[in-house]
Amino acid sequence: MVARSVLVEHQVAALKQIRDVIAKHDPAAVEELRLLLPGGAIPNSIRQPDEVIMVLAKSVAVLAELVDQQIEAGKPRPRGRPRKEQPSEAGKAEDE
């Protein structure tokens, strides 16, 4: 069985990686995460499991927003001139 200290080290390392990714794309969200935590430090999962869950949930929400923005930015935009609108039946009657 793996020691708890090793698990905590891996959790803290993973949370730091998530924080670094978020900081690269959305620095305001990192500040928001810091405000959630007393002292701005990553909580210990053994002593403060609720705080770790809260940070993970907020981090996942921010990452989901970033992914959504990337997907929206990656959608192809219509190219060329806009299509002409087809004249309606009422428009044809006015022309005659």
C-alpha positions in Angstrom: 0.0 0.0 0.0 1.2 3.5 -0.8 2.0 5.9 2.0 -0.4 8.8 2.5 2.5 11.3 2.2 3.3 10.0 -1.3 -0.4 10.4 -2.3 -0.5 13.9 -0.9 2.6 14.8 -2.8 1.1 13.6 -6.1 -2.2 15.4 -5.4 -0.3 18.7 -4.7 1.8 18.2 -7.8 -1.4 17.6 -9.9 -3.2 20.6 -8.5 -0.1 22.8 -9.2 -0.1 21.6 -12.8 -3.8 22.4 -13.1 -3.2 25.8 -11.6 -0.3 26.5 -14.0 -2.5 25.6 -17.0 -5.2 27.9 -15.8 -2.7 30.7 -15.1 -1.4 30.4 -18.6 -4.9 31.0 -20.2 -6.9 32.8 -17.5 -4.9 34.6 -14.8 -8.1 36.1 -13.3 -9.3 32.5 -12.5 -6.2 31.8 -10.6 -6.9 34.8 -8.4 -10.4 33.5 -7.9 -9.0 30.2 -6.8 -6.6 31.9 -4.4 -9.5 33.8 -2.8 -11.2 30.4 -2.1 -8.3 29.3 0.0 -7.0 30.7 3.3 -3.5 32.0 2.6 -3.7 30.9 -1.1 -2.0 27.6 -0.5 -3.1 24.2 -1.8 -4.9 22.4 1.1 -3.8 19.1 2.5 -6.2 16.4 1.4 -6.0 14.4 4.6 -6.7 17.4 6.9 -9.0 19.4 4.6 -10.8 17.1 2.2 -13.7 19.5 1.7 -11.4 22.3 0.6 -9.6 20.0 -1.8 -12.9 18.9 -3.4 -13.9 22.6 -3.7 -10.6 23.6 -5.4 -10.9 20.6 -7.8 -14.5 21.4 -8.7 -13.7 25.1 -9.3 -10.6 24.1 -11.3 -12.5 21.7 -13.5 -15.2 24.3 -14.1 -12.5 26.8 -15.2 -10.9 24.2 -17.4 -14.2 23.4 -19.0 -14.8 27.0 -19.8 -11.3 27.2 -21.4 -12.0 24.1 -23.5 -15.4 25.5 -24.6 -13.7 28.8 -25.7 -11.1 26.8 -27.6 -13.8 24.8 -29.3 -15.7 27.9 -30.2 -12.6 29.6 -31.5 -11.8 26.5 -33.6 -15.1 26.4 -35.5 -14.7 27.5 -39.1 -16.1 30.9 -39.9 -18.2 31.4 -43.0 -15.9 32.7 -45.8 -16.6 34.9 -48.7 -19.5 37.2 -49.3 -22.7 36.7 -47.5 -25.4 34.9 -49.5 -28.0 37.0 -51.2 -31.4 36.8 -49.7 -34.1 35.3 -51.9 -36.8 37.8 -52.7 -40.0 36.8 -51.0 -43.4 36.5 -52.7 -44.4 39.9 -51.3 -41.3 41.5 -52.8 -42.1 40.1 -56.2 -45.7 41.5 -56.1 -44.3 45.0 -55.4 -42.0 44.7 -58.4 -44.8 44.0 -60.8 
